[in-house]
Structures are given as structure tokens and as C-alpha cells.
Amino acid sequence: MIRIFLKENGLTVKGHSGVAPRGEDLVCAGVSTLVHTITTALEEVAGEMIEVEKVERGEIRVRWDRLGEKGRVLLRTLELGLREMETKHPEAIEVRGSAEFD
């Protein structure tokens, strides 16, 4: 199962969906694509200072001190996409926390 933890100062993604073998798993590929797109957008579009740490295979942490308005919109967009995937694949994805914070 892929577990996504959304917090005010970062997000963590851990695990594999197990829907298909590694390299063929479209659920894992979808989550990875969303997360990598958002990390690039946070830096390039929103101008946010973030730290991306690939802890080990199947785990990534993204941290920031504080996000501006654009960064928060991007993070909320990520959450919406991940929650949509969670709805369609509840056996494979779990999203905890929220991107809605002050």
C-alpha cells in the first residue's frame, strides 16, 4: 500500500501499491508522477524553497518551512489528485492529513 502523509510543513510518500509488478504498476506510476510534478511546480512555478529527500526505494519526503499562496494551491491540487486515486484504488492508496492549513 502507498501511504501519503500531508502536513503543514511537508509530505511523505511511502510504499508500493502492489496492484501490479514493479515497473508495470500504473497506480505507483500515477502517484510518483503527481508527486514529482508538484515538487517541480513548487520550485519552478511557485518559487518555493523545498527540500526533497529520497529516503529509500519507495519513500520520498518533501519539506518546507512555509508555503505561499501559490504553493498552497499546488499542494491542494496534489491532494485532490491523490484522493481521487484513493477513491478508485482504496486497497492501494491511503492519504492521511490535509493540504488545507493556515
Biopython code that builds the backbone (N, CA, C, O; Angstrom):
import numpy as np
from Bio.PDB.StructureBuilder import StructureBuilder

atoms = [
    (1, "MET", "N", (0.839, -1.180, 0.000)),
    (1, "MET", "CA", (0.000, 0.000, 0.000)),
    (1, "MET", "C", (0.881, 1.240, 0.000)),
    (1, "MET", "O", (1.933, 1.276, 0.638)),
    (2, "ILE", "N", (0.432, 2.252, -0.726)),
    (2, "ILE", "CA", (1.110, 3.546, -0.715)),
    (2, "ILE", "C", (0.421, 4.400, 0.337)),
    (2, "ILE", "O", (-0.800, 4.563, 0.325)),
    (3, "ARG", "N", (1.220, 4.941, 1.245)),
    (3, "ARG", "CA", (0.683, 5.832, 2.275)),
    (3, "ARG", "C", (1.264, 7.222, 2.053)),
    (3, "ARG", "O", (2.477, 7.395, 1.934)),
    (4, "ILE", "N", (0.373, 8.210, 2.000)),
    (4, "ILE", "CA", (0.774, 9.596, 1.799)),
    (4, "ILE", "C", (0.377, 10.368, 3.051)),
    (4, "ILE", "O", (-0.775, 10.319, 3.480)),
    (5, "PHE", "N", (1.325, 11.071, 3.624)),
    (5, "PHE", "CA", (1.097, 11.876, 4.820)),
    (5, "PHE", "C", (1.270, 13.341, 4.433)),
    (5, "PHE", "O", (2.362, 13.753, 4.041)),
    (6, "LEU", "N", (0.206, 14.128, 4.539)),
    (6, "LEU", "CA", (0.247, 15.557, 4.242)),
    (6, "LEU", "C", (0.241, 16.331, 5.554)),
    (6, "LEU", "O", (-0.625, 16.133, 6.406)),
    (7, "LYS", "N", (1.227, 17.218, 5.700)),
    (7, "LYS", "CA", (1.332, 18.027, 6.907)),
    (7, "LYS", "C", (1.619, 19.470, 6.519)),
    (7, "LYS", "O", (1.943, 19.761, 5.367)),
    (8, "GLU", "N", (1.501, 20.348, 7.466)),
    (8, "GLU", "CA", (1.721, 21.768, 7.210)),
    (8, "GLU", "C", (3.140, 22.053, 6.725)),
    (8, "GLU", "O", (3.361, 22.979, 5.945)),
    (9, "ASN", "N", (4.103, 21.249, 7.192)),
    (9, "ASN", "CA", (5.495, 21.518, 6.827)),
    (9, "ASN", "C", (6.104, 20.468, 5.889)),
    (9, "ASN", "O", (7.320, 20.440, 5.702)),
    (10, "GLY", "N", (5.267, 19.608, 5.302)),
    (10, "GLY", "CA", (5.816, 18.646, 4.370)),
    (10, "GLY", "C", (4.878, 17.518, 4.018)),
    (10, "GLY", "O", (3.737, 17.460, 4.477)),
    (11, "LEU", "N", (5.382, 16.627, 3.197)),
    (11, "LEU", "CA", (4.635, 15.431, 2.851)),
    (11, "LEU", "C", (5.606, 14.269, 2.739)),
    (11, "LEU", "O", (6.776, 14.434, 2.392)),
    (12, "THR", "N", (5.089, 13.097, 3.042)),
    (12, "THR", "CA", (5.866, 11.867, 2.934)),
    (12, "THR", "C", (5.046, 10.865, 2.150)),
    (12, "THR", "O", (3.842, 10.726, 2.371)),
    (13, "VAL", "N", (5.699, 10.164, 1.232)),
    (13, "VAL", "CA", (5.061, 9.108, 0.468)),
    (13, "VAL", "C", (5.880, 7.840, 0.699)),
    (13, "VAL", "O", (7.095, 7.831, 0.503)),
    (14, "LYS", "N", (5.196, 6.760, 1.123)),
    (14, "LYS", "CA", (5.875, 5.506, 1.440)),
    (14, "LYS", "C", (5.149, 4.337, 0.801)),
    (14, "LYS", "O", (3.920, 4.315, 0.735)),
    (15, "GLY", "N", (5.909, 3.381, 0.337)),
    (15, "GLY", "CA", (5.347, 2.104, -0.070)),
    (15, "GLY", "C", (5.100, 1.950, -1.552)),
    (15, "GLY", "O", (5.418, 2.822, -2.361)),
    (16, "HIS", "N", (4.527, 0.818, -1.878)),
    (16, "HIS", "CA", (4.160, 0.469, -3.244)),
    (16, "HIS", "C", (2.727, -0.042, -3.221)),
    (16, "HIS", "O", (2.285, -0.625, -2.231)),
    (17, "SER", "N", (2.013, 0.177, -4.300)),
    (17, "SER", "CA", (0.596, -0.193, -4.314)),
    (17, "SER", "C", (0.375, -1.695, -4.336)),
    (17, "SER", "O", (-0.594, -2.185, -3.755)),
    (18, "GLY", "N", (1.253, -2.429, -4.992)),
    (18, "GLY", "CA", (1.084, -3.871, -5.082)),
    (18, "GLY", "C", (0.018, -4.300, -6.078)),
    (18, "GLY", "O", (-0.352, -5.473, -6.121)),
    (19, "VAL", "N", (-0.478, -3.370, -6.874)),
    (19, "VAL", "CA", (-1.513, -3.673, -7.854)),
    (19, "VAL", "C", (-0.939, -4.509, -9.003)),
    (19, "VAL", "O", (-1.620, -5.372, -9.557)),
    (20, "ALA", "N", (0.317, -4.241, -9.350)),
    (20, "ALA", "CA", (0.994, -4.959, -10.434)),
    (20, "ALA", "C", (2.476, -5.053, -10.075)),
    (20, "ALA", "O", (2.922, -4.380, -9.146)),
    (21, "PRO", "N", (3.239, -5.866, -10.786)),
    (21, "PRO", "CA", (4.677, -5.959, -10.516)),
    (21, "PRO", "C", (5.371, -4.612, -10.698)),
    (21, "PRO", "O", (4.926, -3.784, -11.493)),
    (22, "ARG", "N", (6.453, -4.396, -9.968)),
    (22, "ARG", "CA", (7.234, -3.165, -10.107)),
    (22, "ARG", "C", (7.620, -2.969, -11.566)),
    (22, "ARG", "O", (7.986, -3.909, -12.271)),
    (23, "GLY", "N", (7.527, -1.733, -11.987)),
    (23, "GLY", "CA", (7.819, -1.416, -13.376)),
    (23, "GLY", "C", (6.603, -1.509, -14.275)),
    (23, "GLY", "O", (6.636, -1.031, -15.409)),
    (24, "GLU", "N", (5.528, -2.117, -13.790)),
    (24, "GLU", "CA", (4.290, -2.258, -14.560)),
    (24, "GLU", "C", (3.089, -1.684, -13.807)),
    (24, "GLU", "O", (1.960, -1.742, -14.294)),
    (25, "ASP", "N", (3.335, -1.138, -12.633)),
    (25, "ASP", "CA", (2.265, -0.699, -11.736)),
    (25, "ASP", "C", (1.835, 0.726, -12.069)),
    (25, "ASP", "O", (2.545, 1.685, -11.765)),
    (26, "LEU", "N", (0.684, 0.855, -12.688)),
    (26, "LEU", "CA", (0.199, 2.176, -13.090)),
    (26, "LEU", "C", (-0.226, 3.036, -11.900)),
    (26, "LEU", "O", (-0.160, 4.263, -11.974)),
    (27, "VAL", "N", (-0.657, 2.414, -10.817)),
    (27, "VAL", "CA", (-1.024, 3.189, -9.626)),
    (27, "VAL", "C", (0.230, 3.838, -9.032)),
    (27, "VAL", "O", (0.227, 5.031, -8.727)),
    (28, "CYS", "N", (1.293, 3.060, -8.870)),
    (28, "CYS", "CA", (2.556, 3.628, -8.372)),
    (28, "CYS", "C", (3.071, 4.708, -9.318)),
    (28, "CYS", "O", (3.531, 5.762, -8.880)),
    (29, "ALA", "N", (2.992, 4.438, -10.598)),
    (29, "ALA", "CA", (3.457, 5.419, -11.582)),
    (29, "ALA", "C", (2.646, 6.710, -11.492)),
    (29, "ALA", "O", (3.204, 7.801, -11.607)),
    (30, "GLY", "N", (1.344, 6.593, -11.290)),
    (30, "GLY", "CA", (0.498, 7.782, -11.172)),
    (30, "GLY", "C", (0.839, 8.612, -9.953)),
    (30, "GLY", "O", (0.947, 9.835, -10.045)),
    (31, "VAL", "N", (1.009, 7.961, -8.809)),
    (31, "VAL", "CA", (1.372, 8.674, -7.583)),
    (31, "VAL", "C", (2.742, 9.332, -7.750)),
    (31, "VAL", "O", (2.919, 10.501, -7.408)),
    (32, "SER", "N", (3.695, 8.588, -8.271)),
    (32, "SER", "CA", (5.041, 9.135, -8.480)),
    (32, "SER", "C", (5.011, 10.347, -9.401)),
    (32, "SER", "O", (5.676, 11.349, -9.136)),
    (33, "THR", "N", (4.251, 10.259, -10.464)),
    (33, "THR", "CA", (4.160, 11.371, -11.412)),
    (33, "THR", "C", (3.554, 12.596, -10.758)),
    (33, "THR", "O", (4.056, 13.705, -10.941)),
    (34, "LEU", "N", (2.483, 12.416, -10.000)),
    (34, "LEU", "CA", (1.866, 13.558, -9.313)),
    (34, "LEU", "C", (2.849, 14.210, -8.336)),
    (34, "LEU", "O", (2.995, 15.432, -8.325)),
    (35, "VAL", "N", (3.513, 13.408, -7.530)),
    (35, "VAL", "CA", (4.419, 13.943, -6.512)),
    (35, "VAL", "C", (5.611, 14.652, -7.159)),
    (35, "VAL", "O", (5.984, 15.744, -6.731)),
    (36, "HIS", "N", (6.205, 14.049, -8.173)),
    (36, "HIS", "CA", (7.355, 14.676, -8.833)),
    (36, "HIS", "C", (6.949, 15.947, -9.578)),
    (36, "HIS", "O", (7.707, 16.916, -9.614)),
    (37, "THR", "N", (5.764, 15.943, -10.166)),
    (37, "THR", "CA", (5.277, 17.150, -10.843)),
    (37, "THR", "C", (5.072, 18.279, -9.846)),
    (37, "THR", "O", (5.448, 19.420, -10.112)),
    (38, "ILE", "N", (4.480, 17.968, -8.706)),
    (38, "ILE", "CA", (4.225, 19.005, -7.709)),
    (38, "ILE", "C", (5.521, 19.533, -7.116)),
    (38, "ILE", "O", (5.640, 20.735, -6.877)),
    (39, "THR", "N", (6.502, 18.659, -6.872)),
    (39, "THR", "CA", (7.759, 19.176, -6.315)),
    (39, "THR", "C", (8.427, 20.127, -7.299)),
    (39, "THR", "O", (8.965, 21.158, -6.896)),
    (40, "THR", "N", (8.397, 19.793, -8.571)),
    (40, "THR", "CA", (8.966, 20.689, -9.586)),
    (40, "THR", "C", (8.164, 21.988, -9.659)),
    (40, "THR", "O", (8.743, 23.071, -9.740)),
    (41, "ALA", "N", (6.847, 21.885, -9.630)),
    (41, "ALA", "CA", (5.995, 23.076, -9.706)),
    (41, "ALA", "C", (6.167, 23.968, -8.475)),
    (41, "ALA", "O", (6.153, 25.193, -8.597)),
    (42, "LEU", "N", (6.330, 23.372, -7.300)),
    (42, "LEU", "CA", (6.542, 24.189, -6.107)),
    (42, "LEU", "C", (7.783, 25.064, -6.263)),
    (42, "LEU", "O", (7.778, 26.236, -5.887)),
    (43, "GLU", "N", (8.841, 24.485, -6.820)),
    (43, "GLU", "CA", (10.086, 25.242, -7.008)),
    (43, "GLU", "C", (10.005, 26.186, -8.205)),
    (43, "GLU", "O", (10.312, 27.372, -8.083)),
    (44, "GLU", "N", (9.596, 25.666, -9.354)),
    (44, "GLU", "CA", (9.672, 26.417, -10.603)),
    (44, "GLU", "C", (8.516, 27.390, -10.826)),
    (44, "GLU", "O", (8.729, 28.486, -11.345)),
    (45, "VAL", "N", (7.317, 27.015, -10.450)),
    (45, "VAL", "CA", (6.142, 27.863, -10.682)),
    (45, "VAL", "C", (5.881, 28.777, -9.488)),
    (45, "VAL", "O", (5.660, 29.978, -9.644)),
    (46, "ALA", "N", (5.912, 28.185, -8.291)),
    (46, "ALA", "CA", (5.572, 28.955, -7.091)),
    (46, "ALA", "C", (6.784, 29.616, -6.447)),
    (46, "ALA", "O", (6.626, 30.484, -5.588)),
    (47, "GLY", "N", (7.993, 29.222, -6.845)),
    (47, "GLY", "CA", (9.196, 29.815, -6.269)),
    (47, "GLY", "C", (9.426, 29.445, -4.818)),
    (47, "GLY", "O", (10.069, 30.190, -4.078)),
    (48, "GLU", "N", (8.905, 28.295, -4.404)),
    (48, "GLU", "CA", (9.043, 27.853, -3.011)),
    (48, "GLU", "C", (10.414, 27.206, -2.786)),
    (48, "GLU", "O", (10.989, 26.602, -3.691)),
    (49, "MET", "N", (10.910, 27.344, -1.585)),
    (49, "MET", "CA", (12.142, 26.676, -1.167)),
    (49, "MET", "C", (11.723, 25.378, -0.477)),
    (49, "MET", "O", (11.160, 25.402, 0.618)),
    (50, "ILE", "N", (11.999, 24.258, -1.118)),
    (50, "ILE", "CA", (11.644, 22.971, -0.544)),
    (50, "ILE", "C", (12.876, 22.086, -0.509)),
    (50, "ILE", "O", (13.863, 22.331, -1.202)),
    (51, "GLU", "N", (12.795, 21.059, 0.306)),
    (51, "GLU", "CA", (13.856, 20.056, 0.394)),
    (51, "GLU", "C", (13.236, 18.707, 0.045)),
    (51, "GLU", "O", (12.279, 18.272, 0.686)),
    (52, "VAL", "N", (13.783, 18.051, -0.969)),
    (52, "VAL", "CA", (13.294, 16.743, -1.389)),
    (52, "VAL", "C", (14.331, 15.706, -0.986)),
    (52, "VAL", "O", (15.508, 15.816, -1.328)),
    (53, "GLU", "N", (13.876, 14.705, -0.258)),
    (53, "GLU", "CA", (14.775, 13.661, 0.219)),
    (53, "GLU", "C", (14.220, 12.300, -0.194)),
    (53, "GLU", "O", (13.128, 11.913, 0.221)),
    (54, "LYS", "N", (14.969, 11.592, -0.998)),
    (54, "LYS", "CA", (14.600, 10.219, -1.341)),
    (54, "LYS", "C", (15.237, 9.336, -0.282)),
    (54, "LYS", "O", (16.439, 9.075, -0.312)),
    (55, "VAL", "N", (14.425, 8.885, 0.645)),
    (55, "VAL", "CA", (14.915, 8.152, 1.805)),
    (55, "VAL", "C", (15.420, 6.778, 1.396)),
    (55, "VAL", "O", (16.524, 6.381, 1.769)),
    (56, "GLU", "N", (14.632, 6.069, 0.645)),
    (56, "GLU", "CA", (14.973, 4.743, 0.144)),
    (56, "GLU", "C", (14.000, 4.421, -0.968)),
    (56, "GLU", "O", (13.064, 5.179, -1.220)),
    (57, "ARG", "N", (14.212, 3.324, -1.621)),
    (57, "ARG", "CA", (13.303, 2.933, -2.695)),
    (57, "ARG", "C", (11.874, 2.871, -2.144)),
    (57, "ARG", "O", (11.604, 2.158, -1.177)),
    (58, "GLY", "N", (10.986, 3.607, -2.754)),
    (58, "GLY", "CA", (9.595, 3.593, -2.312)),
    (58, "GLY", "C", (9.271, 4.597, -1.220)),
    (58, "GLY", "O", (8.184, 4.542, -0.646)),
    (59, "GLU", "N", (10.178, 5.511, -0.916)),
    (59, "GLU", "CA", (9.879, 6.534, 0.094)),
    (59, "GLU", "C", (10.530, 7.851, -0.293)),
    (59, "GLU", "O", (11.715, 7.911, -0.620)),
    (60, "ILE", "N", (9.724, 8.902, -0.246)),
    (60, "ILE", "CA", (10.214, 10.248, -0.526)),
    (60, "ILE", "C", (9.603, 11.203, 0.501)),
    (60, "ILE", "O", (8.439, 11.079, 0.881)),
    (61, "ARG", "N", (10.420, 12.151, 0.931)),
    (61, "ARG", "CA", (9.950, 13.195, 1.858)),
    (61, "ARG", "C", (10.202, 14.545, 1.215)),
    (61, "ARG", "O", (11.253, 14.789, 0.623)),
    (62, "VAL", "N", (9.220, 15.407, 1.345)),
    (62, "VAL", "CA", (9.342, 16.776, 0.850)),
    (62, "VAL", "C", (9.033, 17.685, 2.039)),
    (62, "VAL", "O", (8.010, 17.529, 2.704)),
    (63, "ARG", "N", (9.934, 18.636, 2.294)),
    (63, "ARG", "CA", (9.771, 19.531, 3.450)),
    (63, "ARG", "C", (9.894, 20.982, 3.029)),
    (63, "ARG", "O", (10.565, 21.319, 2.054)),
    (64, "TRP", "N", (9.228, 21.825, 3.789)),
    (64, "TRP", "CA", (9.301, 23.268, 3.595)),
    (64, "TRP", "C", (9.032, 23.933, 4.932)),
    (64, "TRP", "O", (8.463, 23.320, 5.834)),
    (65, "ASP", "N", (9.439, 25.179, 5.058)),
    (65, "ASP", "CA", (9.149, 25.925, 6.282)),
    (65, "ASP", "C", (7.734, 26.489, 6.246)),
    (65, "ASP", "O", (6.954, 26.332, 7.186)),
    (66, "ARG", "N", (7.431, 27.142, 5.143)),
    (66, "ARG", "CA", (6.102, 27.741, 4.987)),
    (66, "ARG", "C", (5.852, 27.920, 3.501)),
    (66, "ARG", "O", (6.752, 28.305, 2.755)),
    (67, "LEU", "N", (4.625, 27.638, 3.069)),
    (67, "LEU", "CA", (4.272, 27.813, 1.669)),
    (67, "LEU", "C", (3.475, 29.087, 1.471)),
    (67, "LEU", "O", (2.628, 29.436, 2.292)),
    (68, "GLY", "N", (3.752, 29.781, 0.375)),
    (68, "GLY", "CA", (2.957, 30.929, -0.015)),
    (68, "GLY", "C", (1.653, 30.473, -0.650)),
    (68, "GLY", "O", (1.364, 29.278, -0.710)),
    (69, "GLU", "N", (0.876, 31.426, -1.118)),
    (69, "GLU", "CA", (-0.439, 31.120, -1.686)),
    (69, "GLU", "C", (-0.343, 30.162, -2.877)),
    (69, "GLU", "O", (-1.100, 29.194, -2.948)),
    (70, "LYS", "N", (0.574, 30.418, -3.807)),
    (70, "LYS", "CA", (0.720, 29.523, -4.960)),
    (70, "LYS", "C", (1.109, 28.115, -4.528)),
    (70, "LYS", "O", (0.590, 27.131, -5.054)),
    (71, "GLY", "N", (2.012, 28.024, -3.581)),
    (71, "GLY", "CA", (2.440, 26.721, -3.087)),
    (71, "GLY", "C", (1.308, 25.951, -2.441)),
    (71, "GLY", "O", (1.188, 24.739, -2.621)),
    (72, "ARG", "N", (0.471, 26.660, -1.684)),
    (72, "ARG", "CA", (-0.666, 26.006, -1.038)),
    (72, "ARG", "C", (-1.687, 25.533, -2.068)),
    (72, "ARG", "O", (-2.280, 24.466, -1.911)),
    (73, "VAL", "N", (-1.892, 26.317, -3.113)),
    (73, "VAL", "CA", (-2.808, 25.908, -4.183)),
    (73, "VAL", "C", (-2.273, 24.648, -4.873)),
    (73, "VAL", "O", (-3.028, 23.714, -5.144)),
    (74, "LEU", "N", (-0.977, 24.630, -5.150)),
    (74, "LEU", "CA", (-0.389, 23.451, -5.775)),
    (74, "LEU", "C", (-0.507, 22.225, -4.872)),
    (74, "LEU", "O", (-0.827, 21.136, -5.349)),
    (75, "LEU", "N", (-0.255, 22.390, -3.592)),
    (75, "LEU", "CA", (-0.346, 21.267, -2.668)),
    (75, "LEU", "C", (-1.781, 20.761, -2.566)),
    (75, "LEU", "O", (-2.011, 19.554, -2.497)),
    (76, "ARG", "N", (-2.744, 21.678, -2.556)),
    (76, "ARG", "CA", (-4.165, 21.282, -2.525)),
    (76, "ARG", "C", (-4.526, 20.519, -3.798)),
    (76, "ARG", "O", (-5.298, 19.562, -3.754)),
    (77, "THR", "N", (-3.964, 20.946, -4.933)),
    (77, "THR", "CA", (-4.189, 20.249, -6.194)),
    (77, "THR", "C", (-3.644, 18.825, -6.119)),
    (77, "THR", "O", (-4.293, 17.882, -6.572)),
    (78, "LEU", "N", (-2.457, 18.673, -5.549)),
    (78, "LEU", "CA", (-1.892, 17.335, -5.339)),
    (78, "LEU", "C", (-2.834, 16.497, -4.495)),
    (78, "LEU", "O", (-3.121, 15.348, -4.830)),
    (79, "GLU", "N", (-3.315, 17.070, -3.401)),
    (79, "GLU", "CA", (-4.212, 16.318, -2.523)),
    (79, "GLU", "C", (-5.457, 15.857, -3.272)),
    (79, "GLU", "O", (-5.876, 14.710, -3.116)),
    (80, "LEU", "N", (-6.047, 16.716, -4.068)),
    (80, "LEU", "CA", (-7.250, 16.340, -4.824)),
    (80, "LEU", "C", (-6.963, 15.165, -5.760)),
    (80, "LEU", "O", (-7.760, 14.231, -5.846)),
    (81, "GLY", "N", (-5.835, 15.210, -6.458)),
    (81, "GLY", "CA", (-5.474, 14.115, -7.346)),
    (81, "GLY", "C", (-5.239, 12.820, -6.609)),
    (81, "GLY", "O", (-5.683, 11.760, -7.051)),
    (82, "LEU", "N", (-4.536, 12.895, -5.473)),
    (82, "LEU", "CA", (-4.263, 11.693, -4.686)),
    (82, "LEU", "C", (-5.533, 11.116, -4.086)),
    (82, "LEU", "O", (-5.704, 9.898, -4.039)),
    (83, "ARG", "N", (-6.426, 11.987, -3.627)),
    (83, "ARG", "CA", (-7.684, 11.494, -3.046)),
    (83, "ARG", "C", (-8.579, 10.862, -4.113)),
    (83, "ARG", "O", (-9.306, 9.911, -3.827)),
    (84, "GLU", "N", (-8.531, 11.377, -5.321)),
    (84, "GLU", "CA", (-9.271, 10.755, -6.421)),
    (84, "GLU", "C", (-8.725, 9.356, -6.688)),
    (84, "GLU", "O", (-9.491, 8.413, -6.890)),
    (85, "MET", "N", (-7.411, 9.224, -6.689)),
    (85, "MET", "CA", (-6.802, 7.903, -6.871)),
    (85, "MET", "C", (-7.158, 6.976, -5.708)),
    (85, "MET", "O", (-7.406, 5.786, -5.906)),
    (86, "GLU", "N", (-7.180, 7.530, -4.498)),
    (86, "GLU", "CA", (-7.531, 6.741, -3.319)),
    (86, "GLU", "C", (-8.962, 6.212, -3.436)),
    (86, "GLU", "O", (-9.237, 5.077, -3.046)),
    (87, "THR", "N", (-9.866, 7.021, -3.967)),
    (87, "THR", "CA", (-11.258, 6.604, -4.152)),
    (87, "THR", "C", (-11.351, 5.423, -5.115)),
    (87, "THR", "O", (-12.140, 4.500, -4.912)),
    (88, "LYS", "N", (-10.539, 5.469, -6.157)),
    (88, "LYS", "CA", (-10.580, 4.414, -7.174)),
    (88, "LYS", "C", (-9.771, 3.177, -6.795)),
    (88, "LYS", "O", (-10.027, 2.084, -7.300)),
    (89, "HIS", "N", (-8.805, 3.349, -5.916)),
    (89, "HIS", "CA", (-7.926, 2.240, -5.515)),
    (89, "HIS", "C", (-7.717, 2.230, -3.997)),
    (89, "HIS", "O", (-6.585, 2.360, -3.532)),
    (90, "PRO", "N", (-8.802, 2.075, -3.216)),
    (90, "PRO", "CA", (-8.665, 2.143, -1.750)),
    (90, "PRO", "C", (-7.798, 1.036, -1.173)),
    (90, "PRO", "O", (-7.293, 1.166, -0.058)),
    (91, "GLU", "N", (-7.620, -0.038, -1.906)),
    (91, "GLU", "CA", (-6.769, -1.132, -1.445)),
    (91, "GLU", "C", (-5.287, -0.818, -1.639)),
    (91, "GLU", "O", (-4.422, -1.516, -1.110)),
    (92, "ALA", "N", (-5.002, 0.240, -2.402)),
    (92, "ALA", "CA", (-3.621, 0.513, -2.787)),
    (92, "ALA", "C", (-3.080, 1.846, -2.286)),
    (92, "ALA", "O", (-1.865, 2.028, -2.211)),
    (93, "ILE", "N", (-3.969, 2.786, -1.942)),
    (93, "ILE", "CA", (-3.536, 4.146, -1.568)),
    (93, "ILE", "C", (-4.293, 4.594, -0.326)),
    (93, "ILE", "O", (-5.500, 4.384, -0.201)),
    (94, "GLU", "N", (-3.558, 5.214, 0.585)),
    (94, "GLU", "CA", (-4.161, 5.825, 1.765)),
    (94, "GLU", "C", (-3.557, 7.218, 1.931)),
    (94, "GLU", "O", (-2.338, 7.372, 2.006)),
    (95, "VAL", "N", (-4.424, 8.228, 1.987)),
    (95, "VAL", "CA", (-3.982, 9.614, 2.171)),
    (95, "VAL", "C", (-4.375, 10.037, 3.576)),
    (95, "VAL", "O", (-5.540, 9.952, 3.962)),
    (96, "ARG", "N", (-3.387, 10.495, 4.334)),
    (96, "ARG", "CA", (-3.632, 10.982, 5.694)),
    (96, "ARG", "C", (-3.265, 12.461, 5.767)),
    (96, "ARG", "O", (-2.345, 12.917, 5.088)),
    (97, "GLY", "N", (-3.982, 13.188, 6.583)),
    (97, "GLY", "CA", (-3.718, 14.601, 6.744)),
    (97, "GLY", "C", (-4.437, 15.408, 5.678)),
    (97, "GLY", "O", (-5.310, 14.904, 4.971)),
    (98, "SER", "N", (-4.051, 16.666, 5.581)),
    (98, "SER", "CA", (-4.716, 17.556, 4.651)),
    (98, "SER", "C", (-3.762, 18.665, 4.206)),
    (98, "SER", "O", (-2.847, 19.054, 4.932)),
    (99, "ALA", "N", (-4.002, 19.155, 3.007)),
    (99, "ALA", "CA", (-3.236, 20.293, 2.488)),
    (99, "ALA", "C", (-3.908, 21.613, 2.833)),
    (99, "ALA", "O", (-3.421, 22.681, 2.462)),
    (100, "GLU", "N", (-5.005, 21.539, 3.529)),
    (100, "GLU", "CA", (-5.706, 22.760, 3.925)),
    (100, "GLU", "C", (-5.275, 23.149, 5.331)),
    (100, "GLU", "O", (-5.698, 22.543, 6.316)),
    (101, "PHE", "N", (-4.436, 24.160, 5.410)),
    (101, "PHE", "CA", (-3.943, 24.649, 6.683)),
    (101, "PHE", "C", (-3.694, 26.149, 6.542)),
    (101, "PHE", "O", (-3.604, 26.672, 5.431)),
    (102, "ASP", "N", (-3.586, 26.822, 7.665)),
    (102, "ASP", "CA", (-3.337, 28.268, 7.650)),
    (102, "ASP", "C", (-1.867, 28.557, 7.794)),
    (102, "ASP", "O", (-1.465, 29.720, 7.803)),
]
sb = StructureBuilder()
sb.init_structure("model")
sb.init_model(0)
sb.init_chain("A")
sb.init_seg("    ")
for serial, (resi, resn, name, xyz) in enumerate(atoms, 1):
    if name == "N":
        sb.init_residue(resn, " ", resi, " ")
    sb.init_atom(name, np.array(xyz, "f"), 0.0, 1.0, " ", f" {name:<3s}", serial, name[0])
structure = sb.get_structure()
